[in-house]
Amino acid sequence: MAGDILHEWGSSAAYTITLTGLATSSTKVAGRESTAISHTTADALDYLVGGKITTGTSPTAGKTIDVWVYGSIDDTPTYPDVFDGTDSAETVTSENVRNSALKLLASMVVDNTSDRTYWFGPTGIAQLFGGALPKNHGLFVTHDTAVNLNATASNHALSYTPVYARYT
């Protein structure tokens, strides 16, 4: 008997990433990496990613907060450049290495208002990798706002929601 394939969403979860007081980077090569999420035990077809990031005191208008996605390139897992799949400060080798190894998920233009929260997503990440998820992925957050991000942990939150297919 013929049926339908429908979307089904799993439970949302938070990325492990410490954004409190993240320093500015004029070239946006220095930032913070999240702990990687493994896709090897779930049958998710995609992950919807979204969240909020809050600026610090007196950011420079017209600058951006960028959220990038990195993926594992093999079964080990091996990650590109300096990434290791753990919540840690990272400095990518260069802007060109960042641009070729990572996928830009969101870029939020800021104004000069202190402690303003910027929201993004939800955005699917499979499309960034040609329609299929890598076996593992994580986020890299960087910004050039000329000030550190807000120092209160609850003012930052990044999460993902798995998307499945269900046959009825």
C-alpha positions as CSV (number, residue, x, y, z in Angstrom):
1,M,0.0,0.0,0.0
2,A,1.3,3.4,-0.9
3,G,2.1,5.9,1.9
4,D,3.6,9.3,2.5
5,I,7.1,10.3,3.7
6,L,6.7,13.2,6.2
7,H,9.1,15.2,8.3
8,E,9.5,14.4,11.9
9,W,11.5,16.4,14.4
10,G,13.5,15.1,17.3
11,S,14.2,16.8,20.6
12,S,16.3,20.0,20.5
13,A,19.6,20.0,22.3
14,A,22.2,22.7,23.1
15,Y,25.7,22.8,21.7
16,T,28.5,22.9,24.2
17,I,30.2,26.1,23.5
18,T,31.5,28.9,25.8
19,L,30.8,32.3,24.3
20,T,31.0,34.4,27.4
21,G,33.5,37.2,26.9
22,L,34.6,35.9,23.5
23,A,37.2,38.4,22.2
24,T,36.8,40.3,19.0
25,S,38.9,39.3,15.9
26,S,39.4,41.9,13.2
27,T,40.0,39.2,10.6
28,K,37.5,36.8,12.2
29,V,40.0,33.9,12.3
30,A,40.0,33.8,16.1
31,G,36.9,32.5,17.8
32,R,35.3,29.6,19.7
33,E,34.7,26.0,18.5
34,S,31.8,23.9,19.9
35,T,32.0,20.3,20.9
36,A,31.2,18.2,17.8
37,I,27.9,16.4,17.4
38,S,28.0,12.8,16.1
39,H,25.5,11.7,13.5
40,T,26.6,8.1,13.5
41,T,23.9,6.8,15.9
42,A,20.9,8.7,14.7
43,D,19.0,8.6,11.4
44,A,18.6,12.4,11.1
45,L,18.6,13.7,7.6
46,D,19.3,17.3,8.7
47,Y,19.8,19.4,11.8
48,L,18.1,22.8,12.2
49,V,20.5,25.2,13.9
50,G,19.6,28.4,15.6
51,G,20.2,30.5,18.6
52,K,21.2,33.8,20.1
53,I,24.4,35.7,20.7
54,T,24.7,38.9,22.7
55,T,27.2,41.7,22.1
56,G,29.2,43.4,24.9
57,T,29.4,47.0,25.8
58,S,29.6,49.6,22.9
59,P,30.1,47.4,19.8
60,T,31.0,49.0,16.5
61,A,28.0,49.3,14.2
62,G,28.1,47.5,10.9
63,K,30.4,44.7,12.2
64,T,29.3,41.1,12.3
65,I,29.0,38.0,14.4
66,D,29.5,34.9,12.2
67,V,28.5,31.3,12.9
68,W,30.3,28.7,10.8
69,V,29.8,25.0,10.6
70,Y,32.7,22.5,10.4
71,G,32.4,18.8,9.5
72,S,34.5,15.7,9.9
73,I,36.3,14.7,6.7
74,D,36.7,11.0,7.6
75,D,35.7,8.2,10.0
76,T,38.5,9.0,12.6
77,P,37.0,11.8,12.9
78,T,39.5,14.2,11.4
79,Y,38.5,17.9,11.3
80,P,39.9,20.6,9.1
81,D,42.7,22.9,10.1
82,V,42.9,23.6,13.9
83,F,39.5,22.0,14.8
84,D,39.4,19.0,17.2
85,G,35.7,18.6,18.1
86,T,36.0,20.1,21.6
87,D,34.7,23.3,23.1
88,S,37.8,25.4,22.8
89,A,39.3,28.7,21.6
90,E,40.7,28.4,18.1
91,T,42.6,30.5,15.6
92,V,42.1,29.4,12.0
93,T,45.3,29.5,9.9
94,S,43.9,32.2,7.6
95,E,40.7,33.7,6.3
96,N,41.1,31.7,3.1
97,V,41.5,28.5,5.0
98,R,38.4,29.3,7.1
99,N,36.4,30.2,3.9
100,S,37.4,26.9,2.2
101,A,37.1,24.5,5.2
102,L,34.0,25.8,6.9
103,K,30.5,26.6,5.8
104,L,28.9,30.0,6.8
105,L,25.6,29.4,8.5
106,A,24.7,32.9,9.8
107,S,26.2,36.4,9.8
108,M,24.5,38.9,12.0
109,V,25.2,42.6,11.4
110,V,25.3,44.5,14.7
111,D,24.5,48.1,15.7
112,N,26.3,50.1,18.4
113,T,23.8,49.2,21.1
114,S,25.4,47.5,24.2
115,D,24.3,44.1,25.3
116,R,21.9,43.5,22.4
117,T,20.9,40.0,21.6
118,Y,21.0,38.8,17.9
119,W,19.0,35.8,16.9
120,F,19.5,33.5,13.9
121,G,18.0,30.4,12.3
122,P,16.6,27.9,12.4
123,T,18.7,26.9,9.4
124,G,19.3,23.4,8.0
125,I,23.0,22.4,7.7
126,A,22.7,19.5,5.2
127,Q,22.3,22.0,2.4
128,L,25.7,23.4,3.3
129,F,27.3,20.0,2.7
130,G,25.7,19.3,-0.6
131,G,22.5,17.8,0.8
132,A,24.0,15.2,3.2
133,L,25.3,15.6,6.7
134,P,28.9,14.8,7.5
135,K,29.4,12.1,10.2
136,N,30.2,14.8,12.8
137,H,29.7,18.6,12.8
138,G,30.3,21.5,15.1
139,L,30.1,25.3,15.1
140,F,32.7,28.0,15.1
141,V,31.7,31.5,16.3
142,T,33.8,34.6,15.6
143,H,33.1,38.3,15.4
144,D,34.7,41.7,14.7
145,T,32.5,43.9,16.9
146,A,35.6,45.6,18.5
147,V,34.5,44.5,22.0
148,N,34.2,41.1,23.8
149,L,30.8,39.4,23.7
150,N,28.5,39.6,26.7
151,A,29.9,38.0,29.9
152,T,26.7,36.3,31.0
153,A,26.4,32.7,29.9
154,S,22.6,32.7,29.7
155,N,22.7,35.5,27.1
156,H,24.1,33.1,24.5
157,A,22.4,29.9,23.4
158,L,23.0,27.7,20.3
159,S,20.9,24.6,19.7
160,Y,20.1,22.0,17.1
161,T,17.0,20.0,16.3
162,P,17.2,16.8,14.3
163,V,15.0,16.3,11.3
164,Y,13.9,12.8,10.4
165,A,11.7,11.2,7.7
166,R,8.7,9.1,8.7
167,Y,6.8,6.8,6.5
168,T,3.0,6.7,7.0
